[in-house]
């Protein structure tokens, strides 16, 4: 059997969903499970809605109406007005209606997961209905009953044993009778609350199903020709990799390459399942295959740019050296606040850490750190990571930039710059 994952860009409009159905038709002789993200920029829109609701902002209902209008415009382009999918979508929106009726009493992360998760529930209802409309048989699967997580909202930790048991018990029979359509990015707790697996986590969802079902392969359909050595939004002369090793792909995603979610690769590597990254606008193209490959020679460096970064410098209030005890305690605070460390650098008197800026988490972390340490920080920074770099390229990328932190090793260079 095969697992396909379609991202938000591939289902952003009626034409995208039509194209998805044509791709699925080509594989109608296969057992196929497809994982679908929220449509277009819906996750961003729902994030704004979650923040507005949590803060009881005046534009909360306006933001909600914009999300509804976007989805109903796609529905009207795909279906007759009497199609039952309109009822399915309306019933899905009820989950948001119920929340907005009351003032927020839960934590922001809990509210975020309950609201933002609706994007995937909507997209999969629409995709399932359209696949059936074009003559294929598809079944909608609520992933929240199959991927079981703990209560870490926005970063749900998967219970692999329970998850595989659920998937192996029910999904194979569903695959025998048609295409299975499910949601990326989501999980469920033992109390039947929704969790999310981390931003862009739909790739991880596909990896979980593939691993538990021992799939032949996973294909993630993207708006790029495959895995590139750099983001084409920032760099003009990118090259595509025909193949990549699991190890190199893990390194790339760890450092922030957005083409694949960081947690995706390891389960596939453990199971020996190849990952194909292919363009949804050219489904016959070869794309990139990630599998067991020996160490590769790279003609060009891999360049990864992460924006919206923060850099914090921590020193002891008594001017003592930064010790192992300090490091242990600081790491514990980062872990408690779900703040992922991207770069860490120590000196005798200070510790500098670069991480993704998430305002709510940062403010809580900052208040805790200030109780015991002197703290300085900068925000609105960029982190550039170079794999297989040459010093000439390093100089070129940092020329005229204000460098706040620089760290190099044998294969990797990381630079934090202002702006």
N, C-alpha and C positions, 0 to 999 in steps of 0.2 A: 504494500500500500504506500501511497505518497501523501505527504503533507505540504500544502501550499499556504503561504502567508501573503496577504495583500495589505499593504499599508494605506494610510489615509489618502495619499496622493493618487493612488490607483482607483479609489472609489469616491473621488471628490465631487462627481457630478453624474448625470445619467449616462453620458458617453463612457465614463470610466466603468460603470457597473455593466454596461453592455459589453465592453471589452473583456471584463472579468468573465462573464458568461461564455464568451467565445473561446477564451483560454480553457475554461473548465470543459467545454464540449470536446476539445481536442484530446482530452484524457478521460473520456467517458467510459472507456474500457477498463480503467483502473479503479481500485478502491481509493477514494480520495477524501481527505479531511482538509477543510480550508479554514484558516484563522483570519479574521478580518478586523482591522483597526477601525476607529471612529472615522467618519467621512471628513476629508479635507482638513480644515483647521478647527474642527469641532472640539477637540480636547482643549485647545487654547481658549475657545469661547466658553466652555464649561468651567475652566479654571477661573476665568474672570467672574462667572456667575457665582461660583463657590465663595470667592473672596468677597464679592458684593453682598451675598446673603449673610456671610459670617459677620461682616461689618454693618449689616442692615443699611446698605447704601440705597440712595433714592432711585438709582437706575437698575435695581435688581430685576424687576419684572420686564423692563425694556430689553435687557440682555437675554432673558429667557425667551421672549417673543422672537428675537432675532434667530436663536437656535431653532425654534419651531418652524419659522418661516423658511429657513434654509432647507430643512428636511422635507417639508411639504412641497416645496418647489421641485425637488428631485422626484418625489412620489408622483406628482402630476405629469412629469415628463416620461414616466415609465409605465404607469398603470391607468386603467379606466377608473373613474371616480368611485365606482361601486366595488372595487376590489377589496377583499377582506384585510389586506395589509394595512389599510388606513385605520382600521380598528386596532390592529396589533400595535401600530405606532402610537396611536392615541393612548392606549392602555400603558404603554411604556413611559410616556410622558407623565402619567399619573404619579410615578415614583418621585418625580421632581415636584409636582403639584402638592403632594402631601408634606414634603419637607418645607416648602416655602410658606405654607399656611401658618407655621409656628415659628417662634423666635428660636435662634440657635442656642442650644444648651450643651452640646457635645464639643469635643476638641476640634480644632480646624482640620487636622489630618483625617479624622473620622468623617467629618462632613464632606471633605474633598473626595474621598473614595466613594461615598454614597451618591454624590452628584455627578462627578466626572465619569464614572463607570457607565452612565446611561448612554454615552456616545456609542460605545461598542454594542450595547443592546439594540439600539436603533439601527445601526448599520447592518447588523446581521439579520434583523427582521426583514429589511428591505432586500438584501442580497439573496436570502433564502427564497423569498417570494418571487424574485425576478428569475432565478435559476429554474424554478418550477414553471414559470410562465413560458419559458423558451423550450419547454419539452423535456427537461431533465427532472429527475427526482432528487429532491434535497430535503434534509431534515435539520431543524434548528436545535442546537444543543446549548443549554445554559451552563457555561463553563464553571459557574460558581458552585455547582454541585459535584465537580470533578477535580478541580485544582484546589486542594485544601491548604490553607495557610494558617499561620498564627495571627495574633491581633496587632501586628506591626503595620498600622495603616500607612499607605503610600509606599511601603517597601515590604510587602508581605513575604514572609519566609515560608517556602513550600515544604509541606510534610510529604516527602517523596514516597514513603511507604504507603500511606493512606491514599495519596493521589494515584499512584500506579494501580493499586487494588481497584479503585473506582473506575478508572479508565479501562483496564483490562476486563473488568466484569461486564461492562455495558456497551462500550463503543464498537468492538468488533462486529457484533450483531447489527448495529446501526449501519455500519459501512457496507454490509452485505446487501442492504436494500436501497442504497443511494448515497449521494454526496452528503457529507456531514459538514454543516456550517456552524462555527462557534466563534466566540469572542476572544480577541487577544487582550493582554494587559490585566485581566481580572482574575480574582480568586475568591474564595469564600471561607469564612471562619466557622467554627463548630457551633457558634450562636446564630448562624445564618446571616451575618453581616457581610457586606462586600468589601474586599480589599483590592488594592492594585499592586502590581509587581514592580513598580518603578517606571518612570517616564520612558516611553518607547518600548515597553515591555512585551509587545505582541510577538516579536521574534522569539523571546524566551518561552512564551506559551506554545508556539509551534515546536520548539525544541523539546519541551516537556512531553507533549503528546507523541512525538516521534520516538523519543527514548522509551516511553512506556509501551508503545505499540510495536517497537522494533521496525520502524518504517524503512523503506528502501532509500529514501532521501527526503530532505526538506528543501523546498524552493521558496525563497523570499523574493517577491516581485517588486521592483523598485523603479523610480523615475530616472535611474542612471544605468549605463550599459553593463555595470558590474561593479566590483570593488576597485576603486581608483586610488592612486597614491596620494591624492589630495582632494579637498572639496572644490568642485568646479565653480562654486559660488565665489571662492576667494582666489583661485589660481586658474590661469587660462590653459597652460600646457600640461594637463594631467595625462596620465597613462593608465590603462586598464590592466589588471592582473588576470591572466587566463586561469592560473591556479594559485592557491595559497595554502600553506600548511596550517593545521589547527593552531599550532603554537604561535605563528605570526599573527593570525587572526585574533587570538586571545590577547596578545600584546597590543594590537591596534585598538581593540574595543576597550581594553582597560584604560588606555590613555585618552579615550574620548572619541574615537572614530564613530560617527553617528550612523553609518550605514548598517550596523548590526548592534543589537543590544549586548552589553558586556557579558551577561549570564548565559547567552545562547550557546556558545561554542562547547563548553566543557561537557555537558550531557551528551552532545553528539560525538565528541571525541571518545568519551568512555564507551559509547555503544558502536563506534565505527561507522556512523551514519554521515554521509557527505552532505554539505550544505551548498546549494546552488544559489547564487545571487544573479537574477536575470531582469532585463528591462521589460516592463509590462506593455510598452508600446511596440516592442519587437520580440515577441515571444519565441521566435525561432532562433534568435541570437544565442551564442554560446554562453555569454555571461562569464561569471567566475565560479570555479569549483573549489571549495575548501574541504580538504581531506587530509589523509596521512601522506604528506610529502616530505622529502628530505630537506635539509637546509638549502635555502634558495639564494641565488645571487641577485642582488637588486641593483639594476642600472640607475635607478632614481630613488632618492630618499622618499620615505613616507612622511607626509606633513599633516599633522593633526592640530587643528585650532579649536580651542574651547574658549568661548566668550562668557561674559557674566561671571567672572571669577572674583574671589576675594583673597587677600593675603593678610594674615594676622601674624604679629610678632609678639612673643610671650617671654617675659623675664621674671625672675624671682624678685619679690619686693625687698628682700634683705640683701640683694646683690650677690647672692651665692651662685655657684655654678649650676647649670642645668644638669640635673642628675638623672639616673635611670628611674628613680621614684617619681620625679617630675614628669618624665616622658610617659610613664605608665598612667599616671593620674590624668594628664591632658588627653591621652588617647581614650581613656574611659569616658571622659566628658564628651568627646567627639562622637563616640559610639552611642552614648545615651541620647544624644540629640540628632542622631541619624545624619551626621555631616560627614561626607566621604572625603578623605584626604587624597588630593591629587599629587601634591609634591610636599616633601618635608625636608627641612634643612636645619641642622643644629650647629651652634657655636658654643663657646665656653659659657656665655652669659645669656643666650637667647635661643628660642626655638621659633622658626618661621614655618607656617603651614599655608598652602594654597588649596582652595576648595571651591566647589560650586556655591554660588550665592543663592540662598533661599532665605528670604528676610526673616520669616517667623522663627525658623530654627536658629539662625545666626544670632538674633537678639537674645534668645534664651541662653545659648552657649556663651555669648559675651558676658551676660550678667553673672553666670557661674564662674567664668575665668577671672573676672575682675575681683572676686572675693579673695583670691589667693595670689594673683599675679598682676604685674604691670602689663598692660595690653595696648598695642597700637595696631591699626588696621587700615587697609586701603580696599576700596571696592571698584567695580566697573573696570576690571582688568581682563587681559587675555592671556591664556596659557598656550604656548606653541610647543608641541612635542615633535621631534625629528627622530625617526628610526632610520638607521643606516645612513647617517648624515655625513656630509663633508663640511669642513670648516668654512669653505668659501660660501656655501649655502647659508650656514649659520650667520655669517657676517652680513650677507645680503638681506636676510629676513629681519635682522635687528638693526640695520643701518638707520640712524636717525631716531630710533625708538628709545624711550626711557626704560631701561632694564631694572627691575626691582629684585629679581632673583634669577640665578642661572645655575644649572646643574648638568654635568655631563658624565656619561659612563662610556663603556666601550662601544655600545651600539645605539645609545639613546641620549639625546640632549633635550633638556626642558628649560624654557625661558618664560618668565612671567614679565609681561610688559604692561605699561600704562595704556589705557585706551582699548 
